[in-house]
Amino acid sequence: MVNLIIFGAPGSGKGTYASRLKEKLNVEVIATGDIFREMIKKDTPLGRKVKAYVEKGLLVPDDVTLEVLKENMAKIPKGKGFILDGYPRTLEQAKALNGLTKIDAIIHLVVPDWIIIERLSARRICKNCGAIYNLLFLKPKKDMICDKCSGPLYQRSDDTPEVIKRRIEVYEKQTQPLLDYYREKGIPFVEAKCEKLETPPEAVVQEILTGLKKLSLA
Ligand code: ADP
């Protein structure tokens, strides 16, 4: 059983890699961004509140986020590990997580800004199953149709240049300092670099798995 956090700027590929690592490591993935988008889609009262933040590229308040995390952690079958994608994003959230569970390692995605901006503007997502595509280098076989479930693809409303810029700023200011927090705690890091736009996800996943094996976590 292994508990991991995947860190990286918006568009660094957290969701893409986490969903692939899920199969290989037999863990659950908790992606707070996905959970919030689902709540917005269902138009629940909390979903309406959350929408205002997500659409602006701002962080959803910590109390709401922590409740959502706890609810989803409780659903993980006993004995199964997890990857957190998109949580924690603030020091407050990291401290709250500390009281809930132990973390075995941090996966840190290192991706230059220019790749992030190119990727996010070309990102498309399946409305039905959430699979992630990219019109540049991870194209669906049929135009705007999901390879896996034939659902329609759409562009996230926060993948616009202005909101992308805000999300990157928020990441640098509020989330990046958490890397030091975990380093100081002595949690091991697995770094994965992506320096080319065309690097296939599988190559990065392999790099992560190699790092986890060195730590005897895969
Ligand atoms: P990305 O990492 O590409 O920005 P996510 O899907 O992880 O995308 O998150 C989308 C949005 O959901 C964020 O911009 C933020 O508004 C909200 N969000 C997700 N996770 C958190 C969190 N842990 N705390 C606060 N807000 C969050």
Residues whose N, C-alpha, C, O or C-beta is under 5 A from the ligand:
A	BS01	ADP	A9 P10 G11 T32 G33 D34 F36 Y53 V54 G57 L58 L59 V60 T65 D85 G86 Y87 P88 R89 R167
